[in-house]
Amino acid sequence: MEKFIIKIFWDDEATGWVAVCDEIPLTLYADTIEHLMQEVRETAPEIIESNSNKPMAEPIFSYLIEERLCRAI
């Protein structure tokens, strides 16, 4: 099984969550973190298989979630 680290962060300009993994390559956007993680689980394996031209065992995803820091005005 291949392992991939997915970086997840909030994008103020897009007003949504972003998932990025250069190894796959993958960039996804969603309005909630739950929806984003679901999109990763569905989309990433398709991209991996498409790029490798062969079926693969279920990949393992680890998530690196950056916390959104807010400051009072």
Sequence and secondary structure as in RCSB ss.txt:
>XXXX:A:sequence
MEKFIIKIFWDDEATGWVAVCDEIPLTLYADTIEHLMQEVRETAPEIIESNSNKPMAEPIFSYLIEERLCRAI
>XXXX:A:secstr
  EEEEEEEEETTTTEEEEEETTTTEEEEESSHHHHHHHHHHHHHHHHHHHHTS     EEEEEE        
